[in-house]
Amino acid sequence: MGKLSSLKELWASNNKLKTLPKSLGNLKSLEFMSCSNNDISTLPESIGNLSSLHGLCIYNNQLLSLPESIDKLNSLQGLWVHHNPLSLFPETIKNLEKRGVKIYK
């Protein structure tokens, strides 16, 4: 996946995915990613390397928590995480909200 360095959008919804590869963080040009309606239980820490990411849709999965590295997404404008059994939001989510990121919990 890391060889797709020019990829702008990634649509991987409704595929029964359980995990996302660590190499996801190598997609430096990625601006939008939708991995909703899967069975993903964790996100790789490397997601914090997606410096161009504006929108992240990961709703309706099995996420219990979000990685601390999510705070590094400086271009992020929207984060859709509703319909997940999230029991723990990292403290960094507050930082995203302070920066004006719309978070749909």
KEKOL-712332 format. One record per residue: residue in three letters; residue number from 1; z, x, y of N, C-alpha, C, O in turn. Coordinates in steps of 0.05 Angstrom, whole numbers. Each point is the difference from the previous one (the first is absolute). Example, Ala and Ser with C-alpha at 12.3 -4.5 7.8 and 13.67 -1.06 7.14 Angstrom:
2
NODE  res    n     nup   neast  nnorth    caup  caeast  canorth     cup   ceast  cnorth     oup   oeast  onorth
NODE  ALA    1     156     264    -114       0     -18       24       0      18      24      13      21       0
NODE  SER    2     -27     -28      21       1      16       24      14     -15      22       4      10      22
This chain:
105
NODE  res    n     nup   neast  nnorth    caup  caeast  canorth     cup   ceast  cnorth     oup   oeast  onorth
NODE  MET    1       0      16     -24       0     -16       24       0      17      25     -12      -8      20
NODE  GLY    2      24      31     -20       2      18       23     -27      10      10      -1      10      22
NODE  LYS    3     -20     -12     -38     -26      10        8     -15     -20      17     -22       6      10
NODE  LEU    4      34     -30      -5     -13     -20       17      10       3      28      11     -19      12
NODE  SER    5     -13      43      -1      12       6       26     -11     -16      23      13      -1      21
NODE  SER    6     -36     -11     -23     -12     -15       22       5     -30      -3      -9     -16      17
NODE  LEU    7      23       8     -38       5     -29       -5      16     -12      23      21      11       7
NODE  LYS    8     -30     -33       4      13     -14       23      17     -23     -10      21      -5      11
NODE  GLU    9     -31     -10     -31      15     -23      -10       2       1     -31     -19       9     -13
NODE  LEU   10      42     -17       4       4      -1      -29      10     -28      -7      22      -8       8
NODE  TRP   11     -37      -6     -24       7     -27       -9       5       2     -30     -19       2     -16
NODE  ALA   12      44      -5       8       7       2      -28      19     -23      -8      18       3     -17
NODE  SER   13     -21     -26      29      16     -23       -5      -9     -13     -26     -23       2      -9
NODE  ASN   14      42     -17      -3      -6     -16      -24     -11      16     -24     -19      -9     -12
NODE  ASN   15      31      32       7      -9      17      -22      21       7     -20      -5      17     -18
NODE  LYS   16      28     -29      19      22       5      -19       9      30       1       9      10     -20
NODE  LEU   17     -13       3      43       9      28        2      30       2      -2      14     -18      11
NODE  LYS   18      -4      39     -24      28       4       -2       9      23      18      23       1       9
NODE  THR   19     -41      18      -4       7      23       17     -24       8      17     -23     -10      -4
NODE  LEU   20      28      26      24     -21      12       17       3      30      -4      22      10      -1
NODE  PRO   21     -44       4       0       1      29       -4      11      15      24      -3      -9      23
NODE  LYS   22      15      32     -28      10      17       21     -23      10      18       4       5      24
NODE  SER   23     -27      -3     -35     -24      10       14      -8     -20      22     -17       7      17
NODE  LEU   24      29     -30     -16      -6     -20       21       5      12      27     -15      -6      19
NODE  GLY   25      34      23     -17       7      14       26     -22      18      10       1       9      23
NODE  ASN   26     -21      -3     -39     -22      17        8     -22     -15      15     -19      13      10
NODE  LEU   27      21     -39      -8     -20     -16       13       5      -1      30       8     -21      11
NODE  LYS   28     -12      43       2       7       4       28     -15     -19      19      10      -5      22
NODE  SER   29     -33      -6     -29     -15     -17       17       6     -30      -5     -11     -17      14
NODE  LEU   30      28      11     -33       5     -27       -7      14     -15      23      20       9      10
NODE  GLU   31     -32     -32      -3      10     -16       22      13     -26      -9      18     -10      13
NODE  PHE   32     -26       0     -35      10     -25      -11       2       1     -30     -19       9     -13
NODE  MET   33      41     -19       2       3       0      -29      13     -27      -8      21      -7      11
NODE  SER   34     -33      -6     -30      12     -24      -12       3       4     -30     -20       3     -14
NODE  CYS   35      45      -3       6       6       1      -29      18     -23      -7      18       3     -17
NODE  SER   36     -22     -26      29      16     -23       -5      -6     -13     -26     -21       5     -12
NODE  ASN   37      39     -22       3      -4     -16      -25      -5      18     -24     -18      -4     -16
NODE  ASN   38      35      24      13       0      18      -23      28       0     -12      16     -18       5
NODE  ASP   39     -10      39     -21      27       3      -12      12      27       8      14      13     -15
NODE  ILE   40     -20      -4      39       9      27       10      30      -1       5      10     -18      15
NODE  SER   41       4      37     -26      29       0        3       9      22      20      22      -2      11
NODE  THR   42     -38      23      -7       7      21       19     -25      10      14     -22      -2     -11
NODE  LEU   43      26      12      35     -22      13       15       5      30       0      23       8       2
NODE  PRO   44     -44       8      -5       4      29        0       9       9      28      -9     -11      21
NODE  GLU   45      26      31     -20       8      12       25     -24      10      16       1       1      25
NODE  SER   46     -22       6     -38     -24      10       13     -13     -20      19     -17       7      15
NODE  ILE   47      26     -32     -17     -11     -21       18       5       7      29     -15      -8      18
NODE  GLY   48      35      23     -13       6       9       27     -20      19      12       0       5      24
NODE  ASN   49     -18       5     -40     -21      18        9     -25     -15      11     -18      13      11
NODE  LEU   50      18     -39     -13     -23     -16        9       2      -5      30       5     -22      10
NODE  SER   51     -11      43       5       4       0       29     -18     -19      15       5      -6      23
NODE  SER   52     -27      -3     -35     -19     -18       14       5     -29      -8     -14     -18      10
NODE  LEU   53      33      13     -27       4     -27      -11      11     -19      22      20       5      12
NODE  HIS   54     -35     -27      -8       7     -21       20      13     -24     -14      19     -12      11
NODE  GLY   55     -28       5     -34      10     -23      -14       5       5     -30     -16      13     -13
NODE  LEU   56      39     -22       4       8       4      -28      10     -26     -11      21     -10       7
NODE  CYS   57     -37      -2     -26       7     -25      -13       9       6     -28     -16       8     -18
NODE  ILE   58      42     -11      13      11       5      -27      18     -23      -8      19       4     -15
NODE  TYR   59     -26     -28      24      16     -23       -7      -6     -10     -28     -20       7     -12
NODE  ASN   60      39     -22       2      -2     -12      -27      -3      21     -22     -19      -1     -15
NODE  ASN   61      37      20      15       2      20      -21      28       0     -11      14     -21       1
NODE  GLN   62      -5      43     -12      27       2      -11      16      22      13      17      13     -12
NODE  LEU   63     -22      -8      38      13      21       15      30      -6       4       7     -21      10
NODE  LEU   64      10      40     -18      28      -2        5       9      14      25      20      -7      13
NODE  SER   65     -36      27      -5       6      15       24     -26      12      11     -21      -1     -13
NODE  LEU   66      23      13      36     -23      13       13       7      30       4      23       6       4
NODE  PRO   67     -42      11      -6       6      29        3       7       7      29     -10     -13      18
NODE  GLU   68      28      32     -15       8       9       27     -24      10      16      -1      -2      24
NODE  SER   69     -19      12     -38     -23      12       14     -17     -21      15     -18       8      15
NODE  ILE   70      24     -33     -19     -15     -21       14       3       2      30     -17      -9      15
NODE  ASP   71      38      22      -6       5       5       28     -21      19      13      -4       0      24
NODE  LYS   72     -10      15     -41     -20      19       10     -26     -13       7     -19      14      10
NODE  LEU   73      16     -39     -15     -25     -14        5      -2      -8      29       4     -23       8
NODE  ASN   74     -11      43       9       1      -3       29     -22     -19      10       3     -10      23
NODE  SER   75     -24       5     -37     -21     -18        9       4     -29     -10     -15     -18       7
NODE  LEU   76      36      14     -24       4     -26      -12       5     -22      21      16       4      18
NODE  GLN   77     -29     -26     -21       3     -23       17      11     -25     -15      13     -17      12
NODE  GLY   78     -19      16     -38       9     -23      -15       8       8     -29     -15      16     -12
NODE  LEU   79      37     -26       3      10       5      -27       8     -26     -13      18     -14       9
NODE  TRP   80     -32       6     -30       4     -25      -14      14       6     -26     -12      11     -19
NODE  VAL   81      38     -17      17      16       5      -24      14     -24     -11      16       2     -18
NODE  HIS   82     -23     -26      28      13     -24      -10      -6      -5     -29     -20      10     -11
NODE  HIS   83      36     -27      -1      -2      -7      -29       2      25     -18     -16       3     -19
NODE  ASN   84      35      13      25       8      23      -16      31      -3      -4      13     -10      18
NODE  PRO   85      -3      19     -40      30      -1       -4      14      23      15      17      13     -12
NODE  LEU   86     -25      -8      36      11      23       15      30      -4       5       9     -20      11
NODE  SER   87       7      39     -20      29      -2        4       8      22      20      23      -1      10
NODE  LEU   88     -40      19      -5       7      22       18     -23       8      17     -22       7      -9
NODE  PHE   89      26     -10      35     -20       9       20      10      27      10      23       2       8
NODE  PRO   90     -40      18      -7      10      25       11       7      -3      30     -12     -17      14
NODE  GLU   91      30      33      -5       8      -1       28     -24       4      18       0      -9      23
NODE  THR   92     -20      23     -33     -24       6       16     -16     -25       7     -16       0      18
NODE  ILE   93      21     -23     -33     -14     -25        7       8      -8      29     -17     -10      15
NODE  LYS   94      42      15      -8       8      -7       27     -15      17      21      -7     -10      21
NODE  ASN   95       0      35     -28     -16      16       18     -28     -11       3     -11       0      22
NODE  LEU   96       0     -10     -44     -27     -13        2       1     -24      18     -18      -4      17
NODE  GLU   97      39     -12     -20       2     -24       16       4       7      30     -12     -13      17
NODE  LYS   98      27      34     -12       3       9       28     -26      10      12      -5      -3      24
NODE  ARG   99     -13      13     -41     -26       9       10     -20     -23       2     -23       4       9
NODE  GLY  100      32     -28     -15     -17     -24        3     -16      -8     -25     -18     -17       2
NODE  VAL  101      23      30     -24     -14      -8      -25       9     -28      -8      24      -5      -2
NODE  LYS  102     -43     -12      -4       6     -27      -10       6       3     -30     -17       9     -15
NODE  ILE  103      41     -18       7       8       2      -28       5     -28     -10      16     -15      11
NODE  TYR  104     -31       8     -31       2     -27      -12      16       3     -26     -10       9     -21
NODE  LYS  105      36     -17      22      18       4      -23       3     -27     -15      15      -1     -20
